[in-house]
Amino acid sequence: MLTQTNAHPLSPGQERLWFLDGLRGGTEYLVWQRMRLRGPWDPAVFARAVAEVVRRHEVLRTRYEDSAGEPMQVIDPPGPVDVTVVDLTGEPDGETRAAALLDAAAGRPFDLRREHPLRVVVVRLAPTEHLVALTLHHIAADGWSCDVLLRDLDQAYRALVGGQPMPAPPPVQYADVAAWQRERRAAAGAAGTAYWRDQLAGLEPVLLPTDRPRDAHRDRRGDILAVDVPRRVARLVDAAGERYGTTAFMTLLAAFKVLLAHRTGRTDIAVGMPGAGRDAPETEELIGFFINTQVLRTDLAGGPSFTEVLDRVRETVLAALMHNDVPFEDVVAAVRPDRDPARNPLFEIMFQVMYTAGTPGTLGGAAVEPLPVGATAAKFDLVFTVRRTAAGDLRCVLEYASGLFDRTTMQRLADDYVALLERLAGAPEARAVQPAAVPATPTTPTAAGAADPRPPAGPVEQAVAGIWSRLLGVEDITADDDFFDLGGHSLLVARVRTALRRTFAVDLPLQVLFEATSVAELAAAVTAAVRADVSRLSDSQVRDVLSRAAREGTR
């Protein structure tokens, strides 16, 4: 185990979340669980159980600090935990006030540099009725982790009540896993990124028709819709998988890709898939962020039957799993898609199948009733989740961008998916996707002659170009070169920000660096920031300040 120091590098997935948290902030990357407990239950014992679980899992007492543009996870020793207990017993408006308290806890962002990534609120409504809300930052937990957390809380509570010893801590901690993932990333090397660069070359993200225009900046408003799949349809899915040698995930994904082809008129269909990332048995008992997102691209051209779609999807999934050691951020850097602040790179639609036993029936002896979580921040246009129980029952959960789509539109999409599942699984030999019409050959307008590259002019542009050159390992950068076209990626943006802060004493928001992608644009943003800080100076004095800073910073 890593015991020499309490500071460690982040896992590749954590690095991306750390960057996105700094870029967007807010509550977009929080994980919530809410439940009502009925029966004898002691909040004070539960608070002690939370402390025991935090002691057991280092990732729940970890902060994330910026060290010269490089994030580090700092593991704190066991200590006080963030558990808020509010007693509303006998209050006439107890339910309303309790809901407001839970909403407030869920709506408060985490300061990852100062706070641990777990927040717990307990509201006592009656001696035998309590509401419990668990809020975690995604950088420390995924969906699998929530099941581990609830199980460990139940075990700790029962041990405390019964005077029994606590379970032994896991043999490894998340910091160990982060080190393993970084080693696997290095081992995948150029061969791994080359696969994804070829597989995703020329990819245009699949976009569903929207009810409202897409804004220049992303609208984070989201909502959730759930639709149950009739049991007879779920049994048809199982039968199709057994007959054609596909997993439930492959069968459900194949039907979803057919649905997207119908809705968009496209045959080049790519969606995101969050891989569990828990290949080693030691990871199954850990809390942490293990997910590595992969892009599953399938060609549905030629008017295939559903059996042919199943074959193509099976091939897509198996090839992706063979190259799952490449972090998503490395894939993005290798593919270099067009950057748009209003969109995610490579895909806007995610599909996943979650195998879940559901919320445990009891917590510390009290009966558990799961409570729905309301509107949430939309990370993508659509996250389409099929929840599958141990009995094989299916439920579709749609998390969608409500700024783009009406709820009725998403309801129709879910209903159409269920109907399509029944039709395709019931008649898999029938044509699933119509062949696309042959497009007319477009005429290519004559391009005007491109202007000659302009070298960086003035000390600010020259300093920016010098920073890029050092970080990217690229020489002869021009004023109009694009940072991402030169090989830059999101994590390097944070290092550029640190270098600019050190050179010019300005702290540009990450969003500015993401939008000002050329040397000239970024130099103009630096100049504007300095001018805002020293507005009392004349333009010539501002230029002197910038020139001196550039000379000092590039020595």
C-alpha positions as CSV (number, residue, x, y, z in Angstrom):
1,M,0.0,0.0,0.0
2,L,1.0,3.6,-0.5
3,T,1.9,4.6,3.1
4,Q,5.0,6.7,2.6
5,T,3.1,10.0,2.1
6,N,-0.5,11.2,2.3
7,A,-0.4,12.9,-1.1
8,H,-0.8,10.9,-4.3
9,P,-1.5,11.5,-8.0
10,L,-5.1,11.2,-9.1
11,S,-6.4,8.3,-11.2
12,P,-7.0,9.3,-14.9
13,G,-10.8,9.4,-14.3
14,Q,-10.4,11.6,-11.3
15,E,-8.2,14.0,-13.3
16,R,-11.0,14.6,-15.7
17,L,-13.5,15.2,-13.0
18,W,-11.1,17.5,-11.2
19,F,-10.8,19.5,-14.4
20,L,-14.5,19.6,-15.1
21,D,-15.3,20.6,-11.5
22,G,-12.9,23.6,-11.9
23,L,-14.3,24.4,-15.3
24,R,-18.0,24.2,-14.4
25,G,-18.3,24.0,-10.6
26,G,-21.8,23.7,-9.2
27,T,-23.6,20.4,-8.5
28,E,-23.2,18.7,-11.9
29,Y,-20.9,16.0,-10.6
30,L,-22.6,15.0,-7.3
31,V,-24.1,11.7,-6.5
32,W,-27.2,11.6,-4.3
33,Q,-29.1,8.9,-2.3
34,R,-32.2,9.6,-0.2
35,M,-34.3,7.3,1.9
36,R,-37.0,7.1,4.5
37,L,-36.3,4.8,7.5
38,R,-39.2,3.4,9.5
39,G,-38.6,1.6,12.8
40,P,-36.4,1.9,15.9
41,W,-33.2,3.7,14.8
42,D,-30.7,6.0,16.6
43,P,-29.2,9.0,14.6
44,A,-26.3,9.2,17.1
45,V,-25.3,5.6,16.5
46,F,-25.6,6.2,12.7
47,A,-23.3,9.2,12.9
48,R,-20.7,7.0,14.6
49,A,-21.2,4.4,11.9
50,V,-20.5,7.1,9.2
51,A,-17.3,7.9,11.0
52,E,-16.3,4.3,11.0
53,V,-17.0,3.9,7.3
54,V,-15.0,7.1,6.5
55,R,-12.1,5.6,8.6
56,R,-12.4,2.4,6.6
57,H,-12.3,4.1,3.1
58,E,-9.5,6.7,2.7
59,V,-11.2,8.2,-0.4
60,L,-14.0,9.6,1.8
61,R,-11.4,11.6,3.8
62,T,-9.5,12.9,0.8
63,R,-9.0,16.4,-0.4
64,Y,-7.8,17.5,-3.9
65,E,-5.1,20.2,-4.1
66,D,-3.5,22.0,-7.1
67,S,0.3,21.6,-7.1
68,A,1.7,23.7,-9.9
69,G,-1.2,22.8,-12.2
70,E,-1.0,19.1,-11.2
71,P,-3.9,17.8,-9.0
72,M,-2.9,15.7,-6.0
73,Q,-5.2,13.7,-3.6
74,V,-4.3,14.4,0.0
75,I,-5.5,11.7,2.4
76,D,-6.4,13.1,5.9
77,P,-6.3,11.0,9.1
78,P,-9.6,9.9,10.5
79,G,-11.5,12.7,12.2
80,P,-14.8,14.4,12.5
81,V,-17.3,13.8,9.7
82,D,-20.0,16.0,8.1
83,V,-23.2,14.6,9.6
84,T,-26.0,17.0,10.3
85,V,-28.9,15.8,12.5
86,V,-32.1,17.9,12.7
87,D,-35.0,16.9,15.0
88,L,-38.4,18.0,13.6
89,T,-40.4,15.6,15.8
90,G,-44.0,16.9,16.2
91,E,-43.5,19.9,13.8
92,P,-46.7,20.4,11.7
93,D,-44.7,21.3,8.6
94,G,-42.0,18.7,9.3
95,E,-42.1,17.0,5.8
96,T,-41.9,20.3,4.0
97,R,-39.0,21.5,6.1
98,A,-37.2,18.2,5.8
99,A,-37.5,18.2,2.0
100,A,-36.0,21.7,2.0
101,L,-33.1,20.6,4.2
102,L,-32.3,17.7,1.9
103,D,-32.5,19.9,-1.2
104,A,-30.2,22.4,0.4
105,A,-27.6,19.7,1.2
106,A,-27.8,18.3,-2.4
107,G,-27.6,21.8,-3.9
108,R,-24.4,22.9,-2.1
109,P,-21.2,22.2,-4.1
110,F,-18.1,20.7,-2.6
111,D,-14.9,22.7,-2.2
112,L,-12.6,19.8,-3.1
113,R,-9.5,21.6,-1.8
114,R,-11.0,22.0,1.7
115,E,-13.9,19.5,2.1
116,H,-14.1,15.8,2.2
117,P,-16.4,14.4,-0.5
118,L,-19.2,13.0,1.7
119,R,-22.1,14.9,3.3
120,V,-24.8,13.3,5.4
121,V,-28.1,14.8,6.6
122,V,-30.5,13.1,9.0
123,V,-33.9,14.5,9.7
124,R,-36.0,13.0,12.6
125,L,-39.7,13.2,11.9
126,A,-40.9,10.9,14.6
127,P,-39.3,8.5,17.1
128,T,-39.5,5.7,14.5
129,E,-39.3,7.7,11.2
130,H,-36.2,9.4,9.8
131,L,-35.1,10.8,6.4
132,V,-31.5,10.3,5.4
133,A,-29.7,12.0,2.5
134,L,-26.2,11.0,1.4
135,T,-24.4,13.4,-1.0
136,L,-21.0,12.5,-2.5
137,H,-18.8,14.1,-5.1
138,H,-18.4,11.9,-8.2
139,I,-14.6,12.2,-7.8
140,A,-14.8,9.8,-4.9
141,A,-17.7,7.5,-5.8
142,D,-19.6,5.9,-8.6
143,G,-22.9,4.0,-8.7
144,W,-21.3,0.8,-7.6
145,S,-19.8,2.7,-4.6
146,C,-23.2,3.7,-3.4
147,D,-24.1,0.0,-2.9
148,V,-20.8,-0.5,-1.0
149,L,-21.4,2.5,1.1
150,L,-24.9,1.5,2.2
151,R,-23.8,-2.1,3.0
152,D,-20.8,-0.8,5.1
153,L,-23.0,1.7,6.9
154,D,-25.4,-1.1,7.8
155,Q,-22.6,-3.4,9.0
156,A,-21.0,-0.6,11.1
157,Y,-24.3,0.4,12.7
158,R,-25.1,-3.2,13.7
159,A,-21.6,-3.8,15.0
160,L,-21.8,-0.6,17.2
161,V,-25.3,-1.6,18.6
162,G,-24.2,-5.2,19.2
163,G,-20.8,-4.3,20.7
164,Q,-19.0,-6.3,17.9
165,P,-15.6,-5.5,16.3
166,M,-15.6,-3.5,13.1
167,P,-14.9,-5.4,9.9
168,A,-11.2,-5.3,8.9
169,P,-10.3,-2.5,6.4
170,P,-9.9,-3.5,2.8
171,P,-6.5,-4.8,1.8
172,V,-6.1,-2.0,-0.8
173,Q,-7.3,1.6,-0.9
174,Y,-8.3,3.8,-3.8
175,A,-4.9,5.5,-4.0
176,D,-3.4,2.1,-4.8
177,V,-6.0,1.6,-7.6
178,A,-5.1,5.1,-8.9
179,A,-1.5,4.0,-9.2
180,W,-2.4,0.8,-10.9
181,Q,-4.6,2.7,-13.4
182,R,-1.7,5.1,-14.2
183,E,0.6,2.1,-14.8
184,R,-1.9,0.5,-17.1
185,R,-2.3,3.8,-19.0
186,A,1.4,3.9,-19.6
187,A,1.5,0.2,-20.7
188,A,-1.3,0.8,-23.2
189,G,0.8,3.5,-24.7
190,A,0.7,4.6,-28.4
191,A,-0.9,1.3,-29.5
192,G,-3.9,1.9,-27.4
193,T,-4.5,5.5,-28.4
194,A,-3.9,4.5,-32.1
195,Y,-6.8,2.1,-32.0
196,W,-9.2,4.8,-30.7
197,R,-7.8,7.4,-33.1
198,D,-8.6,5.1,-36.1
199,Q,-11.9,3.8,-34.6
200,L,-13.3,7.3,-34.1
201,A,-11.7,9.2,-37.0
202,G,-14.2,11.6,-38.6
203,L,-16.8,11.0,-36.0
204,E,-19.7,13.5,-35.8
205,P,-21.6,13.2,-32.5
206,V,-25.1,11.9,-32.8
207,L,-27.6,14.6,-31.9
208,L,-31.3,14.0,-31.4
209,P,-33.8,16.6,-32.8
210,T,-34.4,19.2,-30.1
211,D,-37.5,21.0,-29.0
212,R,-35.6,24.2,-28.5
213,P,-32.4,25.7,-30.2
214,R,-29.1,24.8,-28.6
215,D,-27.5,27.9,-26.9
216,A,-23.9,29.0,-27.5
217,H,-23.2,27.9,-23.9
218,R,-24.5,24.7,-22.4
219,D,-27.8,24.8,-20.4
220,R,-27.2,22.6,-17.4
221,R,-30.9,22.2,-16.5
222,G,-31.9,18.5,-16.4
223,D,-34.8,16.2,-15.5
224,I,-35.4,12.5,-15.0
225,L,-38.0,10.2,-16.5
226,A,-38.6,6.5,-15.7
227,V,-40.5,3.9,-17.7
228,D,-40.9,0.2,-16.8
229,V,-40.4,-2.4,-19.5
230,P,-43.2,-5.0,-19.5
231,R,-42.0,-8.4,-18.3
232,R,-42.9,-10.1,-21.5
233,V,-40.6,-7.8,-23.4
234,A,-37.8,-8.3,-20.9
235,R,-38.2,-12.1,-21.5
236,L,-38.0,-11.6,-25.3
237,V,-34.7,-9.7,-24.7
238,D,-33.3,-12.6,-22.7
239,A,-34.4,-15.1,-25.3
240,A,-32.8,-13.1,-28.2
241,G,-29.5,-12.9,-26.3
242,E,-29.5,-16.7,-25.6
243,R,-30.3,-17.5,-29.2
244,Y,-27.7,-15.2,-30.8
245,G,-24.9,-15.2,-28.2
246,T,-25.2,-11.7,-26.9
247,T,-25.2,-10.3,-23.4
248,A,-28.3,-8.4,-22.2
249,F,-26.2,-5.2,-22.5
250,M,-25.4,-5.9,-26.2
251,T,-29.0,-6.7,-27.0
252,L,-30.3,-3.6,-25.3
253,L,-27.6,-1.4,-26.8
254,A,-28.3,-2.8,-30.3
255,A,-32.0,-1.8,-30.0
256,F,-31.0,1.6,-28.7
257,K,-28.7,2.2,-31.7
258,V,-31.5,1.2,-34.0
259,L,-33.8,3.7,-32.3
260,L,-31.2,6.5,-32.7
261,A,-30.8,5.6,-36.4
262,H,-34.6,5.9,-36.8
263,R,-34.7,9.3,-35.0
264,T,-31.7,10.9,-36.7
265,G,-31.7,9.3,-40.1
266,R,-28.0,8.4,-39.6
267,T,-26.3,5.0,-39.9
268,D,-23.0,6.0,-38.2
269,I,-24.1,5.7,-34.6
270,A,-21.8,6.3,-31.6
271,V,-22.8,6.5,-27.9
272,G,-20.8,6.8,-24.7
273,M,-20.6,3.9,-22.3
274,P,-19.4,4.2,-18.7
275,G,-17.3,1.1,-18.0
276,A,-17.3,-0.2,-14.4
277,G,-13.5,-0.3,-14.3
278,R,-13.4,-2.9,-11.5
279,D,-11.5,-5.7,-13.2
280,A,-9.5,-6.8,-10.1
281,P,-11.4,-8.6,-7.4
282,E,-9.9,-6.3,-4.7
283,T,-11.8,-3.4,-6.2
284,E,-15.2,-4.8,-5.7
285,E,-15.3,-3.8,-2.0
286,L,-14.0,-0.3,-2.5
287,I,-15.6,3.1,-2.7
288,G,-14.1,5.3,-5.4
289,F,-14.4,6.5,-9.0
290,F,-13.6,3.6,-11.2
291,I,-15.5,4.5,-14.4
292,N,-13.7,4.9,-17.7
293,T,-16.0,6.2,-20.4
294,Q,-15.7,4.5,-23.8
295,V,-17.2,5.5,-27.2
296,L,-19.1,2.7,-29.0
297,R,-19.3,3.4,-32.7
298,T,-21.2,1.1,-35.0
299,D,-21.9,1.3,-38.7
300,L,-25.6,0.4,-39.4
301,A,-25.4,1.0,-43.1
302,G,-26.8,-1.4,-45.7
303,G,-30.2,-2.0,-44.2
304,P,-29.3,-4.7,-41.7
305,S,-31.6,-7.0,-39.9
306,F,-31.6,-7.0,-36.1
307,T,-29.4,-10.1,-36.1
308,E,-26.9,-8.3,-38.2
309,V,-27.1,-5.3,-35.9
310,L,-26.4,-7.6,-33.0
311,D,-23.3,-9.0,-34.7
312,R,-22.0,-5.5,-35.4
313,V,-22.7,-4.3,-31.8
314,R,-21.1,-7.4,-30.3
315,E,-17.9,-6.7,-32.4
316,T,-17.9,-3.1,-31.3
317,V,-18.3,-3.9,-27.6
318,L,-15.7,-6.6,-27.5
319,A,-13.1,-4.5,-29.4
320,A,-13.8,-1.6,-26.9
321,L,-13.3,-3.9,-23.9
322,M,-9.9,-5.0,-25.4
323,H,-8.8,-1.4,-25.4
324,N,-10.3,-0.2,-22.1
325,D,-7.0,0.7,-20.5
326,V,-6.9,4.0,-22.4
327,P,-8.5,6.8,-20.3
328,F,-11.2,8.8,-22.0
329,E,-9.2,12.0,-21.8
330,D,-6.3,10.3,-23.8
331,V,-8.9,9.2,-26.4
332,V,-10.1,12.8,-26.8
333,A,-6.5,14.1,-27.1
334,A,-5.8,11.5,-29.8
335,V,-8.9,12.0,-31.8
336,R,-8.9,15.9,-31.5
337,P,-12.6,16.5,-32.1
338,D,-13.8,20.1,-32.7
339,R,-14.1,21.9,-29.4
340,D,-17.4,23.5,-28.6
341,P,-18.2,24.9,-25.1
342,A,-21.9,24.0,-25.6
343,R,-21.2,20.3,-26.3
344,N,-19.2,17.4,-25.0
345,P,-16.4,15.9,-27.1
346,L,-17.2,12.8,-29.2
347,F,-20.8,12.1,-27.9
348,E,-23.8,13.7,-26.4
349,I,-25.8,10.5,-25.7
350,M,-24.7,7.9,-23.1
351,F,-26.1,4.4,-22.8
352,Q,-25.7,2.1,-19.8
353,V,-27.2,-1.0,-18.3
354,M,-27.0,-1.1,-14.5
355,Y,-27.3,-4.5,-12.7
356,T,-28.7,-3.6,-9.3
357,A,-30.1,-5.4,-6.4
358,G,-31.7,-2.1,-5.4
359,T,-31.5,-0.3,-2.1
360,P,-31.0,-2.7,0.8
361,G,-34.2,-3.5,2.7
362,T,-32.9,-2.3,6.1
363,L,-30.3,0.0,7.4
364,G,-29.4,-0.5,11.0
365,G,-32.5,-2.6,11.5
366,A,-34.9,0.1,10.2
367,A,-36.9,-0.6,7.0
368,V,-35.6,1.4,4.0
369,E,-37.9,3.2,1.5
370,P,-35.9,4.8,-1.3
371,L,-36.9,8.4,-2.1
372,P,-36.8,9.8,-5.7
373,V,-34.2,12.5,-6.4
374,G,-35.7,15.4,-8.3
375,A,-34.3,17.5,-11.2
376,T,-30.6,17.2,-11.7
377,A,-27.9,18.9,-13.7
378,A,-27.6,17.5,-17.2
379,K,-24.1,16.3,-18.1
380,F,-25.2,15.3,-21.6
381,D,-28.1,15.7,-23.9
382,L,-29.3,12.3,-22.8
383,V,-28.1,9.5,-20.4
384,F,-30.3,6.5,-21.2
385,T,-30.0,3.9,-18.4
386,V,-31.6,0.5,-18.4
387,R,-31.8,-0.8,-14.8
388,R,-31.8,-4.6,-14.6
389,T,-32.7,-6.5,-11.5
390,A,-31.5,-10.0,-10.5
391,A,-34.8,-11.3,-11.7
392,G,-34.3,-9.8,-15.1
393,D,-36.9,-7.0,-14.8
394,L,-36.1,-3.8,-16.7
395,R,-36.7,-0.2,-16.1
396,C,-35.6,2.7,-18.4
397,V,-34.4,5.8,-16.7
398,L,-33.8,8.9,-18.9
399,E,-31.7,11.8,-17.5
400,Y,-32.0,14.5,-20.1
401,A,-31.3,18.2,-20.8
402,S,-34.6,19.9,-20.1
403,G,-33.4,23.0,-21.7
404,L,-33.4,21.1,-25.0
405,F,-36.2,18.6,-24.7
406,D,-39.7,18.6,-23.5
407,R,-40.7,15.8,-21.1
408,T,-43.3,14.6,-23.6
409,T,-40.6,14.2,-26.2
410,M,-38.6,12.0,-23.8
411,Q,-41.7,10.0,-22.9
412,R,-42.2,9.2,-26.6
413,L,-38.6,8.3,-26.9
414,A,-38.8,5.8,-24.0
415,D,-42.1,4.4,-25.2
416,D,-40.7,4.0,-28.7
417,Y,-37.7,2.2,-27.3
418,V,-39.9,-0.3,-25.4
419,A,-42.0,-0.9,-28.5
420,L,-38.9,-1.3,-30.7
421,L,-37.4,-3.8,-28.2
422,E,-40.5,-5.9,-28.4
423,R,-40.6,-5.8,-32.3
424,L,-36.9,-6.4,-32.8
425,A,-36.5,-9.2,-30.2
426,G,-39.7,-10.8,-31.4
427,A,-38.7,-10.7,-35.1
428,P,-34.9,-10.4,-35.2
429,E,-34.6,-11.5,-38.9
430,A,-36.6,-8.5,-40.1
431,R,-34.9,-5.4,-41.4
432,A,-34.1,-3.1,-38.5
433,V,-32.6,-0.1,-40.3
434,Q,-33.6,1.2,-43.7
435,P,-30.7,1.7,-46.1
436,A,-29.8,5.3,-46.5
437,A,-30.4,7.1,-49.7
438,V,-27.3,7.9,-51.8
439,P,-26.6,11.6,-51.3
440,A,-25.9,13.8,-54.2
441,T,-22.2,14.7,-54.7
442,P,-21.8,18.1,-53.2
443,T,-20.0,20.8,-55.0
444,T,-17.0,22.2,-53.3
445,P,-16.6,25.9,-53.4
446,T,-13.2,27.3,-54.3
447,A,-11.4,28.2,-51.2
448,A,-9.8,31.5,-50.9
449,G,-6.0,31.5,-50.5
450,A,-5.1,31.1,-46.8
451,A,-3.1,33.9,-45.2
452,D,0.5,33.3,-44.4
453,P,1.1,32.2,-40.8
454,R,1.7,35.2,-38.5
455,P,4.4,34.9,-35.8
456,P,3.5,36.0,-32.3
457,A,3.7,39.8,-32.0
458,G,4.6,41.6,-28.9
459,P,5.7,40.3,-25.5
460,V,2.3,38.8,-24.4
461,E,1.7,36.7,-27.5
462,Q,5.4,35.6,-27.4
463,A,5.1,34.6,-23.7
464,V,1.9,32.6,-24.4
465,A,3.5,30.9,-27.4
466,G,6.5,30.1,-25.2
467,I,4.3,28.6,-22.5
468,W,2.5,26.4,-25.1
469,S,5.9,25.4,-26.6
470,R,7.2,24.1,-23.3
471,L,4.0,22.3,-22.4
472,L,3.3,20.8,-25.8
473,G,6.8,20.2,-27.0
474,V,6.1,22.1,-30.2
475,E,8.3,24.7,-31.8
476,D,7.5,27.6,-34.2
477,I,4.0,28.2,-32.8
478,T,2.2,31.0,-34.7
479,A,-0.3,33.5,-33.4
480,D,-3.2,31.7,-35.0
481,D,-2.3,28.2,-34.0
482,D,-5.0,26.4,-32.1
483,F,-4.0,24.9,-28.7
484,F,-6.1,21.7,-29.2
485,D,-5.0,21.2,-32.8
486,L,-1.4,21.2,-31.5
487,G,-2.1,18.3,-29.2
488,G,-3.4,20.2,-26.1
489,H,-6.0,18.7,-24.0
490,S,-8.2,19.6,-20.9
491,L,-5.6,18.7,-18.3
492,L,-2.9,20.7,-20.0
493,V,-5.3,23.7,-20.0
494,A,-5.0,23.7,-16.2
495,R,-1.2,23.8,-16.5
496,V,-1.4,26.7,-19.0
497,R,-3.5,28.5,-16.4
498,T,-0.9,28.0,-13.7
499,A,1.9,29.2,-16.0
500,L,-0.1,32.4,-16.9
501,R,-0.8,33.0,-13.2
502,R,2.9,32.7,-12.4
503,T,3.9,34.9,-15.4
504,F,1.3,37.7,-15.4
505,A,-0.3,37.4,-11.9
506,V,-3.8,36.9,-13.5
507,D,-6.2,34.0,-12.7
508,L,-8.2,33.4,-15.8
509,P,-11.3,31.2,-15.5
510,L,-10.8,27.8,-17.1
511,Q,-13.8,28.6,-19.4
512,V,-11.8,31.5,-20.9
513,L,-8.8,29.3,-21.7
514,F,-11.2,26.7,-23.2
515,E,-12.7,29.4,-25.5
516,A,-9.6,31.4,-26.3
517,T,-7.8,28.6,-28.1
518,S,-5.3,30.6,-30.3
519,V,-2.2,32.4,-29.1
520,A,-3.7,35.7,-30.2
521,E,-7.0,35.1,-28.5
522,L,-5.4,34.0,-25.2
523,A,-3.0,36.9,-25.2
524,A,-5.9,39.3,-25.7
525,A,-7.7,37.7,-22.7
526,V,-4.5,38.1,-20.6
527,T,-4.2,41.7,-21.6
528,A,-7.9,42.4,-20.8
529,A,-7.5,40.7,-17.4
530,V,-4.5,42.8,-16.5
531,R,-6.2,46.0,-17.7
532,A,-9.2,45.2,-15.4
533,D,-6.8,44.7,-12.4
534,V,-4.9,47.9,-13.0
535,S,-7.7,50.1,-14.5
536,R,-6.1,53.2,-13.0
537,L,-3.1,52.9,-15.3
538,S,-2.9,54.3,-18.9
539,D,-2.7,52.0,-21.9
540,S,1.1,52.6,-22.2
541,Q,1.6,51.8,-18.5
542,V,-0.4,48.5,-18.9
543,R,1.8,47.6,-21.9
544,D,4.9,48.2,-19.7
545,V,3.5,46.0,-16.9
546,L,2.8,43.2,-19.4
547,S,6.2,43.5,-21.0
548,R,8.0,43.3,-17.7
549,A,5.9,40.4,-16.6
550,A,6.5,38.5,-19.9
551,R,10.3,39.1,-19.6
552,E,10.4,37.9,-16.0
553,G,8.2,34.9,-16.6
554,T,10.1,33.6,-19.6
555,R,13.6,33.8,-18.0
